[in-house]
Amino acid sequence: MLIRSYLGERKFGLVLKTDAFDEAVADGTLPILDDAADRVVNIDRSGMVATLARRRYRDYEVAVGDLRQLPFPDASFDNVVSFSTLDHFDSREDIGVALDEIYRVLKPKGRLLLTMDNDTNPFVWIRNRLPYAALHRLGIVPYRVGRACSARWLRRASLERGFRDLVMSHTLHSPRFVAVRMARWLQERSSGGQHERFKRVLDAFEIMGRWPTRSVTGAYIVMRATK
């Protein structure tokens, strides 16, 4: 898994996760982060999402607030984990402000693990330029998305803000629309064994992450960086 490969066997002090949606609707990444950190704090703009996450995890720390104005002191966190959060903003200017805030609350030599929608993926590019209302009615986009970017833009914006030791990659190379539809169908009608076989099929697509075309086939950009 991405988080385990990033965190490795090291034990960290304080980790910030930039949303609580996964923990509000499923197990999320909290069990993994809890194993790797002394303390995990989340922030989410939605009070409802924060409440649902706390109901699933009674001791879960969730602050309600905006990633563009984090309610934490400078140099608070050893690590920041941000999965598909910045791509919900409507402009690159807002993405830049969020990167500024993440940089501010990281400790010196603190690390960031970030994923974002990849705007050089044709499906993502088309999806983000079609009317949301129509896509939502068709069930193609269940929630509103914001401004995606390319790995090149994200690299430049991160370096301008002082991040260093950047490692960029792309992930989720399976055909996303087909994979989501198939996963929903299996969830309603199939057994656990079929789920596992389907997961192995999806995992096989990740070999495309080594190909020269990875920036086109990957649905998400992955960036690791150090303050």
Residue, then its C-alpha position, 0 to 999 in steps of 0.5 A: m500500500l502507498i502509505r506503508s511504502y512511504l512511511g516504512e518501519r519508522k515511528f513518527g510523532l504527530v501526523l496530519k491527515t487533510d480530510a476525514f471522508d474515508e474514516a467517515v464512510a469506511d475504515g479509512t487509513l487511520p489504522i495504518l497511520d495509528d501504527a506509524a505515529d504516536r498521534v494522528v490529527n485530521i482536519d475536514r471542512s465538513g462538520m458532518v464528515a467530522t462527526l461521522a468520523r468521530r462516531r466510527y472512531r471515538d478517540y479520533e481527533v478531527a478539527v473542522g477547518d479549511l486547509r487554506q487556513l490551518p488552525f495549527p501553529d508553525a512546525s507542528f507536524d512530523n508528516v502530512v498525508s493528503f489524499s485527493t484533497l487539494d483537487h477539490f479546490d476550484s483554482r490553482e491559486d487555492i491549491g498554492v495557498a494550501l501548499d503554503e499552509i502545509y509547508r508552514v505546519l510541517k516541522p523542519k525535515g517533515r515530509l508530505l505525501l500527497t495525491m491529486d487528480n492527474d489532469t494529463n489523464p484523458f478521462v480526468w481532463i474530459r471529466n473536469r471540463l464537462p458540466y458537473a450536474a449532467l455527470h452527477r445525474l448519470g452517476i459518473v461523478p458522485y461528488r463535486v471535483g475541483r481543479a486538477c493539475s499536471a505533475r509538472w505544475l505540481r512540482r513547480a508549485s511545490l519547489e517554489r514554496g520550499f519543498r525539496d527531495l521531490v519524488m513524483s509518480h502516478t497511480l491507479h492505471s486501470p480504466r477508472f470508469v469501468a473499474v468503479r462500475m465493476a466494483r459496485w456490481l461485485q459489491e452488490r452481487s458477488s462473493g469475497g473470492q470474486h472481490e479478491r480476483f477483481k482486485r488482483v486484476l486491478d493491481a496488474f494494471e499498476i505495472m503501467g506505472r513503469w511505462p513511459t506513458r504513465s503520466v497519461t494512464g495514471a488517474y492520480i499524481v503521487m508526490r513525496a516531498t520534504k520541508 
